[in-house]
Amino acid sequence: MPDEVYEILPDAATPLDDEAFCGRFEQLYNNLRDNTHIWELRGFTPYQYKAETGYELLRFELPKIKNVHKV
């Protein structure tokens, strides 16, 4: 799913060079993911999956984009 998000965001006119936006988006995405039962995790939430298997999922982070000056 994160790969799909990475592909969609540039075309969605999101301000990926705005650090505050990116931080808030990552926070909202991770909050949603943490509280959703995921098919690939056999219906567990990430917290339930960790409790059941001992494996922790990586947090979602947007790639860091360098500020480019437009002429």
Secondary structure by P-SEA (a helix, b strand, c coil): caaaaaacccccccccccaaaaaaaaaaaaaaaaaccccccccccaaaaaaaccbbbbbbbcccccccccc
